[in-house]
Amino acid sequence: MPMHFDYAMALGSFLVAIVIGLTGMGGGALMTPMLVTFFGVSPLTAVSSDLVAAAVMKPVGSAVHYRRGTIDMRLVGWLCVGSVPAAFCGVLVARALGDGEEVQDVIRNAMGVALLIAAAGLAVRIYQAMVDRAARHPKARRRTAEPGEPAAVEPPAIKVRPIPTALVGAIGGLVVGITSVGSGSLIIVGLLALYPTLKANQLVGTDLLQAVPLVFSAALGHLLFGDFHLEVTLALLAGSIPGVYLGSRISSRAPGGLIRRLLALVLLASALKMFGLGPTAMAWSLLGAIAAAVAVWLFVRHRHGLPLLRPARDEPQRAGAVADRDS
């Protein structure tokens, strides 16, 4: 019997992979919900196939950061101590639950929780970028640096905390093994909490490299014990490999801050969909999130003594570019 190739699924993975290339985030958090929501793939099959595809994609982004020297190898090592075995165990946990409808609901709800945490992590990064951009404005009361210039010439030394770092890796790895969500988003949240002075490019580079053995471990577990479907993975790879390449090529010119704001909304919408919210409730929830984001933006500007409605010419272009790239 010939294997069926789903061209619509390949196109969907191409579009999602462009976002991954632009932002460095959103792999499992977007790809797996897309498979479940739009293509009717069962949650366990979606997790298995997405992780195997991610094992092929992940090394590309990490290689770029490795060449640029934006990776803290000490953090990578301690994260992998916790994440690699935990990811494999997460697969066993998902398999031990069984294949019934109730189990699929458990995995779907777990994905929803993971997506909410991922959206919260992005929101924290966006807030930090807002504060940084406002503080660099020429008219700011609490100005910390010249517009477009770094707040410090040399980044402060990072003192590694081995046990908490390994614990972050273990929690993230377990969630990835069960849901495929979190190899980027969730672990970045933990790194932000443990190492708030870590530069944005170091944060992304470190997370991308540690995600390679993490995803390989989870993918191996799903190949052995999961519900891997070759035709789903081939469709994902056919779309995602050129998508990631294209997204990476245009990332230097794309408004990264705007992309991350949209990604946070998509993650929130995906989480609500996993919890079974209807269209009306989801629409009101997203509108509430947008209103809250606007209120926070106004608060940050007011706190730094800036006009709430700013003319575009008042925003220093170089500072905006820096903030968008780091957000």
Residue pairs with C-beta under 8 A, 6 or more apart in sequence:
3 230
3 231
3 234
4 231
5 231
5 234
5 235
5 238
6 39
6 231
6 232
6 235
7 235
8 39
9 35
9 39
9 232
9 235
9 236
9 239
10 235
10 236
10 238
10 239
11 239
12 34
12 38
12 39
12 239
13 31
13 34
13 53
13 235
13 236
13 237
13 238
13 239
13 240
13 243
14 239
14 240
14 242
14 243
15 239
15 243
16 26
16 30
16 31
16 34
16 239
16 240
16 243
17 57
17 239
17 240
17 241
17 242
17 243
17 244
17 246
17 247
18 243
18 244
18 246
18 247
19 26
19 30
19 247
19 259
19 263
20 26
20 27
20 30
20 57
20 240
20 243
20 244
20 247
21 61
21 243
21 244
21 245
21 246
21 247
21 248
21 249
21 250
21 251
22 247
22 248
22 250
22 251
22 254
22 256
22 259
23 251
23 256
23 259
23 260
23 263
24 61
24 184
24 204
24 207
24 208
25 118
25 122
25 184
25 185
25 188
25 260
25 263
26 184
26 185
26 263
26 266
26 267
27 50
27 54
27 57
27 58
27 183
27 184
28 47
28 50
28 51
28 54
28 176
28 179
28 180
28 181
28 182
28 183
28 184
29 114
29 115
29 118
29 181
29 182
29 184
29 185
29 267
29 270
30 263
30 266
30 267
30 270
31 50
31 53
31 54
31 180
31 236
31 240
32 43
32 46
32 47
32 50
32 111
32 179
32 180
32 181
33 111
33 115
33 270
33 273
33 274
35 41
35 45
35 46
35 49
35 50
35 232
36 42
36 43
36 46
36 108
36 111
36 274
37 270
37 273
41 49
41 229
41 232
42 104
42 227
43 104
43 107
43 108
43 111
44 94
44 99
44 103
44 104
44 107
44 226
44 227
45 227
45 228
45 229
45 232
46 180
46 232
47 94
47 107
47 111
47 178
47 179
47 180
47 222
47 226
48 222
48 223
48 226
48 227
48 228
48 229
49 228
49 229
49 232
49 233
49 236
50 180
50 236
51 176
51 180
51 215
51 218
51 219
51 222
51 226
52 219
52 222
52 223
52 228
52 233
53 233
53 236
53 237
53 240
54 180
54 183
54 215
54 219
55 215
55 216
55 219
56 237
56 241
57 237
57 240
57 241
57 244
58 183
58 208
58 211
58 212
58 215
59 212
60 244
60 245
60 248
61 208
61 244
61 248
62 71
62 205
62 208
62 209
62 211
62 212
64 248
65 71
65 201
65 204
65 205
65 208
65 209
66 205
66 209
68 201
68 205
70 199
70 201
70 202
70 204
70 205
70 206
71 202
71 205
71 206
71 208
71 209
72 158
72 198
72 202
72 206
74 158
74 160
75 158
75 160
75 165
75 191
75 195
75 206
75 210
76 206
76 209
76 210
78 160
78 162
78 165
78 166
78 169
79 165
79 166
79 168
79 169
79 172
79 187
79 206
79 210
79 214
80 169
80 210
80 213
80 214
81 166
81 169
82 165
82 166
82 167
82 168
82 169
82 170
82 171
82 172
82 173
83 169
83 170
83 172
83 173
83 176
83 187
83 210
83 213
83 214
83 217
84 169
84 173
84 213
84 214
84 217
85 170
85 173
85 217
86 169
86 170
86 171
86 172
86 173
86 174
86 177
87 173
87 174
87 176
87 177
87 214
87 215
87 217
87 218
87 221
88 177
88 217
88 218
88 220
88 221
89 173
89 174
89 177
90 173
90 174
90 175
90 176
90 177
90 178
90 218
90 221
91 177
91 178
91 218
91 221
91 222
91 224
91 225
91 226
92 177
92 221
92 225
93 174
93 177
93 178
94 107
94 177
94 178
94 226
95 225
95 226
97 103
97 106
97 107
99 227
107 178
107 179
108 274
109 274
109 275
110 175
110 178
110 179
111 179
111 180
111 181
111 271
111 274
112 271
112 272
112 274
112 275
113 271
114 175
114 179
114 181
114 182
114 185
114 186
115 181
115 267
115 268
115 270
115 271
115 274
116 267
116 268
116 271
117 182
117 185
117 186
117 189
118 181
118 182
118 185
118 186
118 189
118 267
119 264
119 267
119 268
119 271
120 189
121 185
121 186
121 188
121 189
121 192
122 185
122 260
122 263
122 264
122 267
123 264
123 293
124 189
124 192
125 188
125 192
125 200
125 260
125 327
126 257
126 260
126 261
126 264
126 293
126 327
127 296
127 300
128 327
129 257
129 323
129 324
129 326
129 327
130 296
130 297
130 300
130 323
130 327
131 300
132 151
132 323
132 326
133 319
133 320
133 322
133 323
134 140
134 300
134 301
134 303
134 304
134 306
135 142
135 143
135 144
135 145
135 151
135 304
136 143
136 144
136 145
136 146
136 147
136 148
136 149
136 316
136 319
136 322
136 323
137 143
137 147
137 304
137 306
137 314
137 315
137 316
137 319
138 147
138 316
139 305
139 306
139 314
140 304
140 305
140 306
141 304
141 305
142 303
142 304
142 305
144 151
145 151
147 316
147 318
147 319
148 316
148 318
148 319
148 321
148 322
155 197
155 199
155 202
156 197
158 195
158 197
158 198
161 194
164 194
165 194
168 187
168 190
168 191
168 194
169 187
169 210
169 214
171 186
171 190
172 182
172 183
172 186
172 187
172 190
172 214
173 214
173 217
173 218
175 181
175 182
175 186
176 182
176 183
176 186
176 214
176 215
176 218
177 217
177 218
177 221
180 218
183 211
183 214
183 215
183 218
184 207
184 208
184 211
185 267
187 207
187 210
187 211
188 203
188 204
188 207
191 198
191 203
191 206
191 207
192 198
192 203
198 206
199 326
200 325
200 326
200 327
201 326
222 228
255 324
256 324
256 325
256 327
257 323
257 324
257 327
258 324
260 327
261 293
265 286
265 289
265 290
268 285
268 286
268 289
269 282
269 286
272 281
272 282
272 285
272 286
273 282
277 285
298 308
301 307
301 308
301 310
302 308
307 314
